Amino acid sequence: MQKRYRVAYLVSHPIQYQAPMLRYLASKSDIDLTVFFQSDFSLKAYRDPGFGQNVQWDVSLLDGYKSLLLPAIGGHGTQSFFRPFNTDLTKNISRSNFDALWIHGYAHTTTLRALFIAKSRDIPVLIRAESQSSSAVRSPRTARIKETFLRMLFRQSDAFLAIGSRNRDYYRQYGVSPDRIFLMPYAVDNAFFQSKVNEERKREEEFKNKLGLTVGRPVILYASKFIARKRAGDLLEAYIRMFSKSGQEPRPYLLFIGDGEERQIVEERARQTGWDSIRFLGFKNQTELPAYFNLCDVFVLPSEKEPWGLIVNEVMNASKPVIVSNGVGSSDDLVQDGINGFIYPVGNIDALADRLHRVLSTPAFRLKMGEHSRQIIDQWGFKEDYLGLQQALNFVTRNTDTPILNKSRYPNSRPRKA
């Protein structure tokens, strides 16, 4: 008889990317899932500092699974290491006789308190986070403090749900043995995006006309925040270098979706070219994005220190080539260089221009790359999330022997270059 696991999931707030995954997990007969939120600020319009504007998501964040907002002293609005200060943790973690506590991240006092409450009651703890090794310069003292803290914290945890190769390697760096790490990939609702893209294909020409785009001209797409680490300006400079010597306006369009503190700087640089081929379209919500994914010919994410980059998952569902910097965490698992896109050294504008030229110059090559994107992303979804969580639960409850995580479970990953 299949064991039914009672799982408590503790997370900061309702997250648009996670809601469909939680619905999927809750639909499984062997998972009895209860989600505890530290805050509910994302359920209404709120100011996103990265986008520099108020955001209200146009997809359901709570339907399809059990959830509870934890009480908080002083309210749920302020977000910091200590706020909100949630209460009733002991009661909620203990009362349902949970088989495991799954926590998302560990940079909040509520999360750390919950971890130690669970351990005091012999409830196994699973950690899932975005962490990866960073090139940030730290003093030797700070590095030692961090290592001491993480090794202590990770010893208190029973299993780790790695979102990808770099996240797995991060846990290994701080002493976690491979048998305690299980792949639970960072995924999006593939079925949703594929369905929406199929709908948008029927009105692609109409949509291009609405945007004032000439049918037949290629489209390069950027969709993210305009903040320093996203390096949107690198894409613009690569585009300018590709076409500035021709003396004519570029044939490919360059579309920027998103907003943020650096948009004005990038937009002013674009105005200096005098080209009408560069467009800034502002923030677009979840249900609006598939139309833009469908009309583009290549997607570019030039970020540095990007923990993952779920926008890459999304656009791959539209069967498009992707060009990403090696600062994007998902590059190790989702992008096969020269197969479904390209990976270039972060900040290397000439290399980015070269990769753009290679993708745009041969339509048949571009289409084949897009097909490979779809094949890769079809193996990186909620089904894989469920299997990873199930294996971790089997392991921590000693329900069955669980295979040690190995490279075969990361079919597209490559050794990272120094």
Backbone torsions as a table, in degrees:
resi	resn	phi	psi	omega
1	MET	NA	135.3	-177.3
2	GLN	-71.4	132.0	-180.0
3	LYS	-75.3	138.2	176.2
4	ARG	-102.5	120.2	-176.5
5	TYR	-93.7	132.5	172.3
6	ARG	-94.2	112.6	-172.2
7	VAL	-118.8	127.3	171.4
8	ALA	-98.5	129.1	178.6
9	TYR	-116.8	121.0	-179.5
10	LEU	-108.2	123.6	-177.0
11	VAL	-143.4	158.4	-173.0
12	SER	-62.2	-45.2	-174.0
13	HIS	-164.9	166.1	175.1
14	PRO	-62.8	125.4	-174.6
15	ILE	-115.5	130.7	-173.6
16	GLN	-59.7	-33.8	179.7
17	TYR	-74.3	-29.4	-173.7
18	GLN	-86.9	-26.9	-174.0
19	ALA	-53.8	-48.4	179.3
20	PRO	-66.1	-31.6	176.2
21	MET	-65.2	-42.6	-179.8
22	LEU	-64.7	-37.8	175.8
23	ARG	-62.4	-42.0	180.0
24	TYR	-62.6	-47.3	-179.3
25	LEU	-63.9	-40.7	-178.7
26	ALA	-66.0	-21.9	-179.3
27	SER	-79.0	-11.3	-177.5
28	LYS	-80.5	137.0	-172.7
29	SER	-67.3	-22.2	-177.3
30	ASP	-100.0	7.8	179.4
31	ILE	-121.8	115.8	173.1
32	ASP	-104.5	96.2	-168.7
33	LEU	-101.6	132.0	170.7
34	THR	-125.4	124.6	-177.1
35	VAL	-102.0	129.1	176.6
36	PHE	-109.0	122.8	178.9
37	PHE	-102.1	137.3	175.5
38	GLN	-79.2	-28.4	-179.6
39	SER	-148.0	160.5	177.7
40	ASP	-123.1	22.0	-173.1
41	PHE	-60.4	-27.5	-175.7
42	SER	-77.5	-5.3	-179.9
43	LEU	-78.7	-13.8	178.2
44	LYS	-128.7	175.1	179.0
45	ALA	-61.2	132.6	178.7
46	TYR	-142.9	158.8	-179.3
47	ARG	-85.7	119.0	176.4
48	ASP	-94.1	114.2	-175.9
49	PRO	-63.2	-29.7	179.4
50	GLY	-68.6	-45.8	178.0
51	PHE	-77.7	-19.1	179.4
52	GLY	69.8	28.1	-179.2
53	GLN	-159.7	170.6	176.4
54	ASN	-74.7	139.5	-178.6
55	VAL	-127.7	135.2	169.5
56	GLN	-135.4	119.2	-173.5
57	TRP	-70.9	143.1	-177.0
58	ASP	-102.2	23.8	174.2
59	VAL	-125.7	154.8	-179.0
60	SER	-69.7	133.4	-178.7
61	LEU	-106.7	-13.2	-173.7
62	LEU	-122.0	-17.3	-174.7
63	ASP	-68.1	144.4	167.9
64	GLY	93.6	2.8	177.0
65	TYR	-155.9	158.9	179.9
66	LYS	-79.3	136.8	178.8
67	SER	-147.9	159.4	178.5
68	LEU	-145.9	131.9	174.1
69	LEU	-86.3	119.3	-179.7
70	LEU	-69.3	138.0	175.2
71	PRO	-59.8	155.1	-179.0
72	ALA	-143.8	137.1	174.2
73	ILE	-73.8	125.9	179.2
74	GLY	84.6	7.7	177.2
75	GLY	90.5	175.0	-173.4
76	HIS	-105.3	2.6	-170.4
77	GLY	-73.8	-47.7	-173.4
78	THR	-76.6	133.9	-179.0
79	GLN	-114.6	117.0	177.1
80	SER	-160.4	-175.0	179.8
81	PHE	-61.3	-36.8	-176.8
82	PHE	-99.3	-15.9	-176.7
83	ARG	-120.1	141.9	-4.7
84	PRO	-71.0	150.7	177.2
85	PHE	-93.3	98.0	-173.8
86	ASN	-79.6	147.4	179.1
87	THR	-117.7	178.9	178.3
88	ASP	63.9	23.2	-179.6
89	LEU	-64.3	-48.5	-177.3
90	THR	-60.0	-45.3	-179.0
91	LYS	-61.6	-46.2	-175.2
92	ASN	-73.5	-32.8	179.4
93	ILE	-75.7	-31.2	-173.7
94	SER	-89.5	-30.2	-164.7
95	ARG	-71.5	-27.3	-174.7
96	SER	-98.0	8.9	176.0
97	ASN	54.8	49.9	-176.0
98	PHE	-66.6	146.7	174.8
99	ASP	-82.7	-22.8	-179.9
100	ALA	-162.0	150.2	170.8
101	LEU	-109.5	123.5	178.6
102	TRP	-108.7	122.6	-178.8
103	ILE	-116.3	144.2	178.6
104	HIS	-104.5	107.7	-178.4
105	GLY	80.9	171.6	-178.9
106	TYR	-147.5	24.6	-178.5
107	ALA	-104.4	40.3	178.5
108	HIS	-148.2	141.8	-177.4
109	THR	-61.0	-35.4	178.9
110	THR	-62.6	-42.8	-179.7
111	THR	-63.1	-44.8	-179.2
112	LEU	-66.8	-40.6	178.2
113	ARG	-62.7	-42.7	-179.7
114	ALA	-62.0	-40.5	179.7
115	LEU	-58.8	-47.3	-176.4
116	PHE	-74.0	-29.2	174.0
117	ILE	-64.5	-45.3	179.8
118	ALA	-61.1	-44.3	-178.6
119	LYS	-64.5	-35.5	179.4
120	SER	-67.4	-18.2	179.5
121	ARG	-110.6	16.5	177.2
122	ASP	59.2	33.2	173.8
123	ILE	-96.2	120.9	180.0
124	PRO	-60.7	147.3	-178.1
125	VAL	-117.1	130.8	174.3
126	LEU	-110.7	134.6	178.5
127	ILE	-112.1	133.0	169.6
128	ARG	-129.8	130.0	-177.3
129	ALA	-153.6	172.6	-179.4
130	GLU	-94.6	-1.4	-168.8
131	SER	-56.8	142.1	171.9
132	GLN	-150.0	162.5	178.6
133	SER	-62.1	137.6	-176.0
134	SER	-116.7	153.3	176.3
135	SER	-86.9	6.6	-179.4
136	ALA	-60.8	136.8	-179.7
137	VAL	-81.7	122.9	177.7
138	ARG	-121.7	149.7	175.3
139	SER	-68.4	154.0	178.2
140	PRO	-54.3	-37.8	-178.9
141	ARG	-65.9	-45.7	179.9
142	THR	-63.5	-40.2	179.4
143	ALA	-63.1	-40.6	179.5
144	ARG	-65.8	-41.8	179.4
145	ILE	-62.8	-44.6	-179.8
146	LYS	-62.4	-44.8	-178.2
147	GLU	-63.8	-42.2	178.8
148	THR	-61.4	-45.6	-179.4
149	PHE	-62.4	-49.2	-175.6
150	LEU	-67.1	-39.9	178.4
151	ARG	-62.9	-39.1	177.0
152	MET	-65.7	-46.8	-178.9
153	LEU	-62.3	-45.3	-176.3
154	PHE	-68.5	-27.7	175.2
155	ARG	-67.5	-26.4	178.8
156	GLN	-80.8	-9.7	-177.3
157	SER	-100.2	147.7	-173.4
158	ASP	-94.7	-31.9	179.8
159	ALA	-154.1	160.8	-175.6
160	PHE	-129.6	133.8	-177.8
161	LEU	-105.0	95.9	-173.7
162	ALA	-77.2	131.9	179.5
163	ILE	-81.1	-13.8	-179.4
164	GLY	177.3	-173.4	-173.4
165	SER	-62.9	-44.5	-176.9
166	ARG	-67.5	-36.8	177.5
167	ASN	-66.0	-41.6	175.1
168	ARG	-58.1	-47.0	-177.8
169	ASP	-63.8	-32.4	178.0
170	TYR	-63.0	-45.7	178.4
171	TYR	-62.7	-41.4	179.0
172	ARG	-62.1	-36.7	-179.7
173	GLN	-59.2	-31.2	-177.4
174	TYR	-105.5	28.4	166.5
175	GLY	91.7	7.1	179.7
176	VAL	-78.9	129.1	-179.3
177	SER	-74.9	148.4	-175.7
178	PRO	-57.4	-31.8	-176.9
179	ASP	-69.8	-10.4	179.0
180	ARG	-99.9	5.2	-177.1
181	ILE	-112.8	131.2	-177.7
182	PHE	-131.6	135.1	-179.2
183	LEU	-73.1	118.2	171.3
184	MET	-129.5	82.1	-163.0
185	PRO	-62.4	149.1	171.0
186	TYR	-68.8	112.8	-173.3
187	ALA	-133.2	161.8	174.1
188	VAL	-117.1	178.1	179.3
189	ASP	-77.8	85.2	-176.6
190	ASN	-56.2	-42.0	-178.1
191	ALA	-61.5	-40.9	179.2
192	PHE	-62.2	-51.0	-176.1
193	PHE	-67.6	-38.2	178.3
194	GLN	-65.9	-40.1	178.7
195	SER	-64.9	-44.8	-179.7
196	LYS	-65.4	-39.6	179.0
197	VAL	-63.8	-41.3	177.7
198	ASN	-60.1	-38.5	176.7
199	GLU	-65.3	-41.8	-176.1
200	GLU	-69.7	-26.2	179.0
201	ARG	-60.8	-30.6	-178.1
202	LYS	-69.1	-23.0	-178.3
203	ARG	-125.6	29.3	-177.6
204	GLU	-61.4	-46.2	-178.3
205	GLU	-63.4	-41.3	178.2
206	GLU	-62.0	-40.3	-179.2
207	PHE	-67.9	-40.8	177.6
208	LYS	-62.5	-41.5	177.7
209	ASN	-62.4	-38.6	178.3
210	LYS	-61.7	-36.3	-180.0
211	LEU	-83.9	-6.2	-178.0
212	GLY	76.7	28.8	179.6
213	LEU	-101.0	133.8	178.4
214	THR	-73.8	124.9	179.7
215	VAL	-62.5	135.6	179.2
216	GLY	103.8	-18.4	177.5
217	ARG	-87.4	134.8	-178.7
218	PRO	-63.4	158.1	-178.5
219	VAL	-129.3	124.4	171.7
220	ILE	-99.5	132.6	-174.6
221	LEU	-122.2	135.2	167.7
222	TYR	-120.7	133.3	177.0
223	ALA	-143.1	100.5	179.7
224	SER	-172.6	-175.9	178.2
225	LYS	-75.1	153.4	173.3
226	PHE	-96.6	78.4	175.4
227	ILE	-129.6	164.0	-169.0
228	ALA	-55.6	-45.4	-173.4
229	ARG	-71.9	-13.8	177.5
230	LYS	-80.2	-21.2	172.8
231	ARG	54.6	43.9	177.4
232	ALA	-59.0	-32.8	179.9
233	GLY	-62.0	-28.7	177.6
234	ASP	-61.9	-41.6	179.1
235	LEU	-64.3	-43.6	178.7
236	LEU	-61.3	-44.3	-179.3
237	GLU	-65.1	-38.2	177.1
238	ALA	-62.7	-41.8	178.4
239	TYR	-62.8	-43.6	179.4
240	ILE	-64.1	-42.8	-179.5
241	ARG	-64.6	-32.8	-179.4
242	MET	-66.7	-33.8	-168.1
243	PHE	-122.6	-5.0	-174.1
244	SER	-66.1	-28.1	-177.1
245	LYS	-80.5	-13.2	-176.3
246	SER	-75.0	-23.4	-177.6
247	GLY	76.2	4.7	179.5
248	GLN	-126.7	161.2	175.6
249	GLU	-66.5	137.7	-179.6
250	PRO	-59.6	145.4	175.3
251	ARG	-73.0	-43.4	177.4
252	PRO	-70.9	140.9	172.1
253	TYR	-82.1	153.3	171.6
254	LEU	-122.8	111.7	-177.8
255	LEU	-106.6	129.9	175.7
256	PHE	-110.9	121.6	173.7
257	ILE	-110.8	134.2	178.6
258	GLY	129.8	177.6	-179.7
259	ASP	-150.9	171.7	179.8
260	GLY	149.2	179.9	-169.8
261	GLU	-64.9	-23.6	-177.9
262	GLU	-98.3	2.1	-178.1
263	ARG	-61.3	-43.1	-177.3
264	GLN	-60.9	-38.1	179.6
265	ILE	-65.6	-47.2	-178.9
266	VAL	-66.9	-38.9	-179.1
267	GLU	-66.1	-38.8	178.5
268	GLU	-64.8	-40.5	177.1
269	ARG	-63.0	-38.6	178.7
270	ALA	-65.3	-39.1	179.6
271	ARG	-61.9	-32.1	-178.9
272	GLN	-63.7	-22.5	179.2
273	THR	-74.8	-27.6	-175.5
274	GLY	75.4	9.6	-178.0
275	TRP	-89.0	139.4	175.4
276	ASP	-88.0	-3.0	-175.6
277	SER	-80.5	-8.3	-180.0
278	ILE	-103.4	123.2	-176.2
279	ARG	-125.6	140.4	175.4
280	PHE	-114.6	115.2	-169.3
281	LEU	-106.4	-2.5	176.6
282	GLY	78.0	-174.2	-178.3
283	PHE	-69.5	137.8	175.1
284	LYS	-127.5	138.6	-177.2
285	ASN	-82.2	174.1	-173.0
286	GLN	-54.8	-46.8	-175.6
287	THR	-75.2	-13.8	178.8
288	GLU	-85.5	-26.3	-170.9
289	LEU	-63.7	-39.2	-176.8
290	PRO	-55.9	-30.8	178.6
291	ALA	-63.6	-36.7	179.4
292	TYR	-77.2	-36.3	175.7
293	PHE	-60.3	-41.8	-177.6
294	ASN	-64.6	-39.6	-174.2
295	LEU	-82.7	-13.9	-177.6
296	CYS	-79.7	159.4	175.9
297	ASP	-104.5	-22.3	176.6
298	VAL	-157.2	143.1	179.1
299	PHE	-112.4	141.0	-177.3
300	VAL	-128.1	131.7	172.0
301	LEU	-127.9	104.3	-173.2
302	PRO	-91.3	13.4	-167.7
303	SER	-59.6	157.5	165.3
304	GLU	-115.1	151.0	178.8
305	LYS	51.2	44.6	176.9
306	GLU	-94.0	110.1	-175.9
307	PRO	-54.1	-39.6	177.2
308	TRP	-143.0	-72.9	-176.0
309	GLY	99.8	68.2	-176.4
310	LEU	-64.6	-18.7	176.5
311	ILE	-60.7	-28.6	177.1
312	VAL	-65.2	-45.4	175.1
313	ASN	-54.7	-46.8	-174.6
314	GLU	-60.6	-49.5	-175.1
315	VAL	-72.1	-26.6	175.7
316	MET	-65.1	-25.9	175.2
317	ASN	-68.1	-14.9	175.9
318	ALA	-93.4	9.2	179.6
319	SER	59.0	53.6	-179.4
320	LYS	-120.5	148.2	171.6
321	PRO	-68.7	149.6	179.4
322	VAL	-128.3	138.8	174.0
323	ILE	-118.2	122.2	-178.0
324	VAL	-133.3	154.6	173.1
325	SER	-78.8	163.9	176.7
326	ASN	-76.2	2.6	172.1
327	GLY	-85.3	-4.2	-179.5
328	VAL	-91.8	122.2	-173.0
329	GLY	-60.0	-33.0	-177.3
330	SER	-75.2	-9.2	-175.0
331	SER	-60.8	-34.5	-178.3
332	ASP	-66.5	-28.6	-173.3
333	ASP	-107.9	-29.6	-172.9
334	LEU	-107.4	-20.5	-174.7
335	VAL	-113.2	116.3	174.4
336	GLN	-97.9	110.8	-171.8
337	ASP	-58.5	122.6	-179.3
338	GLY	83.5	-3.8	-178.8
339	ILE	-107.0	-59.8	176.5
340	ASN	-115.5	10.0	179.3
341	GLY	163.5	-157.2	-179.2
342	PHE	-139.9	151.8	172.7
343	ILE	-119.1	131.2	-178.9
344	TYR	-129.2	160.1	-179.6
345	PRO	-66.0	128.9	-176.8
346	VAL	-55.5	133.7	178.6
347	GLY	85.6	-7.8	-179.2
348	ASN	-87.4	93.5	-173.8
349	ILE	-67.9	-38.2	177.9
350	ASP	-62.8	-40.0	178.2
351	ALA	-65.1	-40.2	177.6
352	LEU	-63.7	-43.4	178.0
353	ALA	-60.4	-41.0	178.6
354	ASP	-62.2	-44.6	-179.3
355	ARG	-66.0	-38.5	176.4
356	LEU	-61.4	-45.6	179.7
357	HIS	-59.5	-42.2	-177.8
358	ARG	-66.3	-36.9	179.3
359	VAL	-72.9	-41.8	-173.4
360	LEU	-79.3	-22.1	-171.1
361	SER	-75.7	-22.6	-176.9
362	THR	-130.7	100.8	-178.1
363	PRO	-55.6	-39.8	-178.6
364	ALA	-64.8	-39.7	177.2
365	PHE	-63.1	-40.4	-179.8
366	ARG	-62.9	-44.2	-179.3
367	LEU	-65.5	-40.2	179.2
368	LYS	-64.5	-40.6	175.9
369	MET	-59.2	-42.7	179.6
370	GLY	-62.0	-38.5	177.4
371	GLU	-62.4	-40.5	178.3
372	HIS	-66.0	-36.6	176.6
373	SER	-57.5	-46.2	-179.0
374	ARG	-63.8	-41.4	-179.8
375	GLN	-63.5	-39.7	-179.5
376	ILE	-67.8	-46.8	-174.9
377	ILE	-70.2	-25.0	176.8
378	ASP	-63.4	-20.2	179.3
379	GLN	-101.8	13.8	-174.7
380	TRP	-137.3	73.4	-172.5
381	GLY	-143.0	-159.4	-175.7
382	PHE	-69.4	-28.8	175.7
383	LYS	-59.9	-44.0	178.8
384	GLU	-67.2	-34.4	174.6
385	ASP	-60.1	-47.1	-179.6
386	TYR	-61.2	-46.1	-179.0
387	LEU	-63.2	-40.1	178.6
388	GLY	-64.8	-43.8	178.3
389	LEU	-64.2	-42.2	179.9
390	GLN	-61.3	-43.5	178.9
391	GLN	-63.9	-40.6	179.4
392	ALA	-64.7	-40.7	179.3
393	LEU	-66.4	-41.0	175.5
394	ASN	-58.1	-40.5	-177.1
395	PHE	-67.8	-49.7	-173.7
396	VAL	-73.8	-22.7	177.8
397	THR	-97.1	1.5	-179.2
398	ARG	56.4	35.4	-179.2
399	ASN	-74.2	-32.3	-179.9
400	THR	-162.2	164.1	173.8
401	ASP	-69.6	136.3	-178.3
402	THR	-119.0	132.9	-179.2
403	PRO	-60.4	142.6	173.9
404	ILE	-68.1	137.3	177.7
405	LEU	-60.0	134.7	177.6
406	ASN	-141.9	177.4	-173.3
407	LYS	-61.2	-27.2	-178.2
408	SER	-63.9	-19.7	178.3
409	ARG	-85.0	-3.0	174.6
410	TYR	-123.2	72.2	-167.4
411	PRO	-60.5	-23.4	-175.9
412	ASN	-106.4	0.9	-173.1
413	SER	-75.8	151.1	180.0
414	ARG	-130.4	153.5	173.9
415	PRO	-59.7	137.0	179.4
416	ARG	-77.1	139.5	176.9
417	LYS	-79.5	144.4	178.8
418	ALA	-69.0	NA	NA
